[in-house]
Amino acid sequence: MIAAQPVEVVDVFSAQRHLPSGATQQLDDCHLEKWGLSLKCPTPQDPAHDSEITWLLPELGVRLTQYRPRSRHARREGSLVTAARIEPNTRSWTTTDLLLGLEIPEGGTTRVIHSEDFAAAVSGGAIRLSEADYALRTVLRTFDEIRLHRDLNQWLAHRGVFEPW
């Protein structure tokens, strides 16, 4: 049996993220940008990571995620780009994870991730075919553009996001 797609709701005014598990997470930072929503939250249960940085980019249909290590001397990890349906609103933003994404390691090769979960969700009916098509097109377009720009920050600048990731 395939579970429903994970849906998160971010309350912009209270800086809280309501997770699919039903838990509520207080955010250290939550602010609107012209390109989307920027979030930062602590990860106290994660022994390796101090915090999670997430950018929601509704026009691109992606969520960018990066985990900051606890140790200042630890090597910086890569980024995750996940296809998502993002519905911005004045008070809250709703994000539905489409279960397909990219892993962009520091200095490594970008690769598609979660394809097995995505395929199972599509075949099980948890993701509609129109959403599956959207997720595939979004991930493949993003993969190709990042490959052409050879750098996540350059790709973001190409897409009108000039803040450094």
C-alpha positions in Angstrom: 0.0 0.0 0.0 1.3 3.4 -0.9 0.9 6.3 1.6 -0.5 9.6 0.5 1.9 12.3 -0.6 3.5 14.2 2.3 1.9 17.7 2.7 3.5 20.4 4.9 2.0 23.7 5.8 4.1 26.7 6.8 2.4 29.4 8.8 4.4 32.5 7.8 3.2 34.7 10.6 3.9 32.3 13.5 7.0 30.8 11.8 5.8 27.3 12.3 5.9 24.3 10.0 3.1 21.7 10.3 4.6 18.3 9.3 2.8 15.4 7.7 3.2 13.4 11.0 1.0 16.0 12.7 3.9 17.5 14.6 4.5 21.3 14.6 8.1 22.6 14.2 9.1 26.1 15.3 11.3 27.8 12.7 14.3 29.9 13.5 13.7 31.9 10.4 10.8 32.2 8.0 10.6 35.1 5.5 9.3 35.9 2.1 11.5 36.6 -0.8 10.5 37.8 -4.3 11.3 34.3 -5.5 9.6 32.3 -2.7 9.9 31.4 1.0 13.0 30.9 3.0 13.0 28.7 6.1 15.5 27.6 8.7 14.8 25.2 11.5 16.9 23.4 14.1 17.4 19.7 13.9 17.9 18.7 17.6 17.3 15.0 17.1 19.8 14.8 14.3 23.3 14.1 15.7 25.1 15.2 12.6 23.1 18.2 11.6 22.5 21.5 13.4 19.9 22.9 11.1 17.9 22.6 7.9 17.7 25.4 5.4 14.8 25.2 2.9 13.8 27.4 0.1 10.3 27.0 -1.6 10.3 28.2 -5.2 6.7 28.0 -6.4 7.4 29.3 -10.0 10.0 26.5 -10.5 8.0 23.9 -8.6 10.9 22.9 -6.4 12.0 22.8 -2.8 15.7 23.2 -2.1 17.0 21.7 1.1 20.4 21.7 2.7 21.5 20.4 6.1 24.1 22.4 8.0 26.6 20.2 10.0 26.9 20.6 13.8 30.7 20.7 13.6 32.2 23.9 12.1 35.0 21.7 10.7 32.7 19.2 8.9 32.7 19.2 5.2 29.6 21.0 3.7 27.1 18.5 2.4 25.3 18.8 -0.9 21.8 20.0 -1.7 18.5 18.3 -2.4 16.1 19.6 -5.0 12.6 18.1 -4.8 9.7 18.5 -7.2 6.8 19.9 -5.2 3.4 21.5 -5.7 3.7 24.7 -3.8 0.6 26.8 -3.0 1.5 30.2 -1.6 -1.1 32.1 0.4 -0.9 35.3 2.5 -0.8 33.5 5.8 0.4 30.0 4.9 2.2 28.0 2.2 1.2 24.5 1.5 3.8 22.1 -0.1 3.0 18.7 -1.5 6.1 16.6 -2.0 5.9 14.8 -5.4 8.4 12.2 -4.3 11.0 12.8 -7.0 14.2 14.9 -6.8 17.8 15.5 -7.3 20.8 15.1 -5.0 23.5 17.7 -5.8 26.7 16.8 -3.9 29.4 19.4 -3.3 31.8 18.8 -6.1 30.1 15.7 -7.3 27.7 14.5 -9.9 24.0 15.4 -9.7 21.7 12.3 -9.6 18.0 11.6 -9.5 16.8 10.3 -6.2 13.6 8.6 -4.8 12.7 7.2 -8.2 11.5 3.9 -6.7 9.2 5.6 -4.2 7.9 7.9 -7.0 7.3 4.9 -9.3 5.5 3.0 -6.6 3.3 6.1 -5.7 2.4 6.6 -9.4 1.5 2.9 -10.0 -0.4 2.7 -6.7 -2.4 5.8 -7.5 -1.1 8.0 -4.7 0.2 10.4 -7.4 -2.1 11.3 -10.2 -0.7 11.0 -13.7 -0.8 14.7 -14.3 1.2 15.3 -11.1 3.7 12.5 -12.2 4.2 14.2 -15.5 4.7 17.5 -13.8 7.3 16.0 -11.4 9.2 14.3 -14.2 9.3 17.4 -16.4 10.3 19.6 -13.4 13.1 17.2 -12.3 14.4 16.6 -15.8 14.4 20.3 -16.7 16.1 21.2 -13.5 18.7 18.4 -14.0 19.5 19.6 -17.5 19.7 23.3 -16.5 22.0 22.6 -13.5 24.2 20.5 -15.8 24.4 23.3 -18.3 25.2 25.9 -15.6 27.6 23.5 -13.7 26.7 25.1 -10.4 23.6 25.4 -8.3 24.1 29.1 -7.6 24.6 29.9 -11.3 21.4 28.0 -12.1 19.5 29.9 -9.4 20.9 33.2 -10.8 19.8 32.1 -14.3 16.3 31.6 -12.8 16.3 35.1 -11.2 17.4 34.1 -7.6 20.5 36.1 -6.8 20.9 35.3 -3.1 23.7 32.8 -2.5 22.5 29.3 -1.7 
